[in-house]
Amino acid sequence: MKCFYCNFEDTQVIDTRLSDDRMVVKRRRRCTNCDKRFNTLEKVDLQMPAVVKSNGMREEYLEDKIRASIMLALHKRPVSLILVDEAIDNIRQKVLSIGDREIQSRLIGDMVMAQLAKLDQIAYIRFASVYRSFKDITDFSDIIKQVNKRTKK
């Protein structure tokens, strides 16, 4: 690894640590030329599939869009950010496990709905009303009946 300060080609690793989620390696390095110290981070560079929208357009997989949708559905609901992060991680793992280079946006939406159903019933209904384009009150009553059936099991 090149030195950040003097561009010397040789640095020495002083310390190595894993992040809490064990997905990032942090290394403390020392330049053998100028003796300055700096940190480097190593993480896996995942190749996420392209998202195919309902109109056929393709866009990159953006976890921030998923987070924004979930947070909007959870607005003023008592759900911790740790649980939100876990839900997003679960979605990412499912998307990666499919193993394709492209994924339909509808499939990601279904994954978000499944995670919201586990997190909060109100957020699930909020998301479903937009995602499924509810037209009238009967659409709401149908989804509420579905939620009630699940909670009684």
Secondary structure, 3 states (H helix, E strand, C coil): CCCCCCCCCCEEEEEEEECCCCCEEEEEEEECCCCCEEEEEEECCCCCCEEECCCCCEECCCHHHHHHHHHHHCCCCCCCHHHHHHHHHHHHHHHHHHCCCEEEHHHHHHHHHHHHHHHCHHHHHHHHHHHCCCCCHHHHHHHHHHHHHHHHC
